[in-house]
Amino acid sequence: MEADEPGNATLARRAWVALCAVVALHLGLLSYFAPWRVMLSTEPVVVVDYSLHAYQVERARVAFRSWGGHLWAWDPYMRASLKI
């Protein structure tokens, strides 16, 4: 099949419409669960486990910089008080 056949144009148009629909759905759900006024503000996004994730990111940054670039690290204080 050649690229300029009518069937290929229809298929390409459908693929483009599907992609636009997925992107629109993604942006709609994103704006519902994380409003733009919250995401674009200078205040930190404080939710239930924000402090845990902020700590994890900081520990990972320290590990990657100072421990030879390994993609793993051990922190005995991370979630040490977690009760199961």
N, C-alpha and C positions, 0 to 999 in steps of 0.2 A: 504494500500500500504506500502511496506517496503522501507527503505531508500536506498537499493542497487539496486533497479529496474532501468532499462535504462531511463524510462520517468522522474524519479526524477533527475537523473544525467543531463539530457538535460535541465530540468527546472532550476536546480541550476547553470549550465553553462550560460544560458541565463540571469539569474538574476545577475550573476557576471559581465558579459559583459555590461549589462545595467548600473550597478553601476559604473563600470569603465568609461563608456561613460559620465555619469552625472558628475562624479568628474573631468574628463578631460574638459568637457564643462565649468564647474564652474571655474576651474583654468585658462582656456583660457580667459573667460570673465573678470575674476578678473585682469589678467595681462594686458588686454586691457584698462580697466577703471581705474585701479590703478597700474601703472607700478612698477615693483619690485625695480628699482633704487630709486623711490620716497618713497615707503613704507618702505624700509630698511635703508634709510638715517637717519642721526641724526637731520636733519632739520624738523620743524613742517610742516605738510601738510596744506598749506594755500589755501583754496578755499573760495567760496562765504560766507558760513556760519560757517566756522571753529571756529571763535572766539566765536560765540553764543554757539556752542556745548561745547567748552572748558569751558566757563563760567558755563553752565548748569552742567557739570560734577563736577566742583569745588564746586558749591553751594550744590549739592547733597552729596558730600563727607563731607562737613561741617555739613550739616543737619543730616546725619546718625551718625556722631561721637558725636555731641554736643546736639542734641535735643531728646535724649532718644531712639534712634534707630528707629524712625518712618520712614516709607517709603514714606512720603509726607512732603512737606515744602512749605511755602509761601514766595515769594520774590517779593515785590512790584516794584522793579526796573527791573525785567526781562521783556523785550520787552515792557517797559512802553511807549516808543515813537513809537510803531508800529501804523501806520495809515492804516486804512481799507477803 
